[in-house]
Each structure stands twice: as structure tokens, then as C-alpha cells.
Amino acid sequence: IQEINDKRQLAELKNIEEREGRTFHYYSLAVMISAKQINNLISQEKFDVDAAMKKVAELETLVAQAKESDKGGMNFSFINSADQYQLEAKKYVRRVRDKVPYSDWDKEHLQDANTSWMVDDSFPRALREYNEMVDDYNSLR
């Protein structure tokens, strides 16, 4: 089902580009597709850090383009949450790349689903920002 949905979204992105050009509508969907790919990658226990950093850099560019195409700043909350997600994803990937260990406090909080998002530079923190971005994206429609 995920694969079918992903293909449908890519087809929709192409349709939007053909109909409207690279408008905010286009960039907002492109951001969501990119963020989902990053999330799928960094949610794995072991992942290719270089590939993840490349994807995050691409997302950063898409977010900047979305911001640029948002005439009048009407979609600030989505752009802000997308920016926060890419920042948290980047910080988590850097932590993994640099092999920065978690403190005992961090480890304790990572064990609890209610507090795991509080740990800096962690996947649960990035996931929380991702979910916020999804909520804001859904509010656009």
C-alpha cells in the first residue's frame, strides 16, 4: 500500500508541475515526499548516513523553495514545521555520523514513548517534528 501511495504522490507531483508549474502547491507536496523518504531511511536501526545527509540537504532546498513560492506568507506554519523537521533530522543524522553517545538521562528517556521526544538530536525528536509537519500539511487543504 505504501509503495502504491508513493507512486501516486509522485504522479500527482508531476501533474501539479504540468498544470501549475512549480508553485507552493508543488513544493509543499515535494517537501512531504522528501520528508517521508528521509523518515523511512533514518527510522532504520542502521542507515547510510551519507545518503541521509544528501536527502536532508535536498529537503532543505525544497523548504527554501516552498518559502520563496509562498506569496504573502499565508502558509507560514507549514513552512516553519518543515524547516524544524529538516533541522531535527539533520541533527539526528549528524549525531549518528559523529557517533555521539547518549547520556544516561537520554537513554532513560529514550526508553519511554512519552519522553523520548525530549532527547536532543534523536529520532523520536525528528519524528515528533515530522508529525507536526504532517498535521500542518493536512491543514493546507
C-alpha positions in Angstrom: 0.0 0.0 0.0 2.9 2.4 0.9 4.5 1.8 -2.5 1.3 2.4 -4.4 0.7 5.6 -2.4 4.3 6.8 -3.0 3.8 6.3 -6.8 0.5 8.1 -6.7 2.1 11.0 -4.9 4.9 11.2 -7.4 2.4 11.2 -10.3 0.4 13.9 -8.6 3.5 16.0 -8.2 4.2 15.7 -11.9 0.6 16.6 -12.7 0.8 19.7 -10.5 4.0 20.8 -12.2 2.5 20.3 -15.6 -0.7 22.2 -14.7 0.6 25.0 -12.4 4.3 25.0 -12.6 6.5 25.0 -9.5 4.0 26.7 -7.3 3.7 26.5 -3.5 1.2 23.6 -4.1 4.0 21.8 -6.0 6.7 22.5 -3.4 4.5 21.5 -0.4 3.9 18.1 -1.8 7.6 17.8 -2.8 8.6 18.6 0.8 6.2 15.9 2.1 7.5 13.3 -0.3 11.1 14.1 0.5 10.5 14.1 4.3 8.7 10.8 4.1 11.8 9.3 2.3 14.1 10.7 5.0 11.9 9.4 7.8 11.8 5.9 6.2 15.6 6.0 6.0 16.5 7.3 9.4 13.9 5.2 11.2 16.0 2.1 10.5 18.5 1.0 13.2 21.4 1.2 10.7 21.2 3.5 7.7 23.5 5.1 5.2 24.5 8.4 6.8 25.8 10.0 3.6 22.6 9.2 1.7 20.6 10.6 4.7 22.6 13.8 4.7 22.1 14.2 0.9 18.4 13.7 1.3 18.3 16.3 4.2 20.2 18.8 2.0 17.6 18.2 -0.8 14.8 18.8 1.7 16.4 22.0 3.0 16.5 23.3 -0.6 12.8 22.3 -1.2 11.8 24.1 2.0 13.6 27.2 0.9 11.8 27.0 -2.5 8.5 26.5 -0.8 9.1 29.5 1.3 10.1 31.5 -1.7 6.9 30.5 -3.6 4.6 31.3 -0.7 3.3 34.6 -1.8 2.1 36.6 1.1 3.3 34.2 3.8 0.0 32.5 4.2 1.5 29.1 4.8 4.0 30.0 7.5 3.1 27.3 9.9 3.7 24.5 7.3 7.0 26.1 6.2 8.1 26.6 9.8 7.3 23.0 10.7 9.0 21.6 7.6 12.1 23.7 8.4 12.0 22.3 12.0 11.7 18.8 10.7 14.7 19.1 8.4 16.7 20.7 11.2 15.9 17.9 13.7 16.5 15.2 11.0 19.9 16.8 10.2 20.9 16.9 13.9 20.0 13.3 14.4 21.9 12.2 11.3 25.0 14.2 12.4 24.8 12.5 15.8 24.8 9.1 14.2 27.5 10.1 11.8 29.7 11.5 14.6 28.9 8.6 16.8 27.9 10.9 19.7 26.7 8.7 22.6 23.6 9.3 24.5 23.9 10.2 28.2 22.3 8.0 30.9 19.5 10.6 31.2 19.0 10.4 27.4 19.0 6.6 27.4 16.4 6.5 30.2 14.1 9.0 28.4 14.5 7.2 25.0 13.0 4.1 26.7 9.8 5.9 27.4 7.5 6.7 24.5 6.1 9.7 26.4 9.5 11.4 27.0 11.7 10.1 24.1 10.9 13.2 22.0 12.6 15.3 24.7 16.1 13.9 23.8 18.1 16.3 21.7 19.3 15.0 18.3 17.2 11.8 18.5 14.9 10.0 16.0 11.9 10.5 18.3 12.5 14.3 18.3 12.7 14.2 14.5 9.6 12.0 14.3 7.7 14.5 16.5 8.6 17.3 14.2 7.6 15.2 11.2 4.2 14.5 12.7 3.7 18.3 13.3 4.6 19.0 9.7 2.1 16.3 8.5 -0.6 18.0 10.6 0.3 21.4 9.2 0.3 20.0 5.6 -3.1 18.5 6.2 -4.4 21.9 7.3 -3.4 23.4 4.0 -6.0 21.5 2.1 
